Amino acid sequence: MTDTPPSPSELLSTEVVNHLIDAGLLRADKRDSLIAKIGSGGMKGEDWKLEIDLAQAKYKVVQK
């Protein structure tokens, strides 16, 4: 059984998501689903806005 190597899109989306999580712009608990959605090209502008808004709201709650 051979494992297929990750595609360039998967590699890039993993890199991007990890950096955005580190910056507090995406939620770590949604990491895998975000990587899949970005890697497949399914992430729309409104999805980005929603994810960033939710991450920032969660970050503010943690900061208090």
C-alpha positions as CSV (number, residue, x, y, z in Angstrom):
1,M,0.0,0.0,0.0
2,T,1.5,3.3,-1.1
3,D,0.8,6.6,0.5
4,T,0.5,9.4,-2.0
5,P,2.6,12.5,-1.2
6,P,0.7,15.7,-0.3
7,S,-0.1,17.9,-3.2
8,P,1.5,21.4,-3.5
9,S,-1.9,22.8,-2.6
10,E,-2.0,20.7,0.6
11,L,1.5,21.7,1.5
12,L,0.9,25.4,1.0
13,S,-2.5,25.4,2.8
14,T,-0.9,23.6,5.8
15,E,1.8,26.2,5.9
16,V,-0.6,29.1,5.6
17,V,-3.0,27.8,8.2
18,N,-0.3,27.1,10.7
19,H,1.0,30.7,10.4
20,L,-2.4,32.2,10.7
21,I,-3.2,30.1,13.8
22,D,0.1,31.3,15.3
23,A,-0.9,34.9,14.5
24,G,-4.3,34.4,16.3
25,L,-6.2,34.8,13.0
26,L,-7.6,31.3,12.8
27,R,-8.8,28.9,15.4
28,A,-6.5,25.9,16.2
29,D,-9.5,23.6,16.8
30,K,-10.5,24.0,13.1
31,R,-7.0,23.4,11.7
32,D,-7.6,20.2,9.8
33,S,-10.9,21.3,8.2
34,L,-9.5,24.7,7.2
35,I,-6.5,23.0,5.6
36,A,-8.8,20.7,3.6
37,K,-11.1,23.6,2.6
38,I,-8.2,25.9,1.5
39,G,-6.3,23.1,-0.2
40,S,-9.3,22.2,-2.3
41,G,-10.0,25.8,-3.2
42,G,-13.3,25.8,-1.4
43,M,-12.6,28.8,0.9
44,K,-14.5,31.9,-0.2
45,G,-14.1,35.5,1.0
46,E,-17.0,35.3,3.4
47,D,-15.5,32.1,4.9
48,W,-12.2,33.8,5.5
49,K,-14.0,36.8,7.2
50,L,-16.1,34.5,9.4
51,E,-13.1,32.4,10.5
52,I,-11.0,35.5,11.3
53,D,-13.9,37.1,13.2
54,L,-14.5,33.9,15.2
55,A,-10.8,33.6,16.0
56,Q,-10.5,37.2,17.1
57,A,-13.6,36.8,19.3
58,K,-12.2,33.7,20.9
59,Y,-8.8,35.4,21.4
60,K,-10.5,38.4,23.2
61,V,-12.4,36.0,25.5
62,V,-9.1,34.2,26.4
63,Q,-7.4,37.6,27.0
64,K,-9.9,38.7,29.6
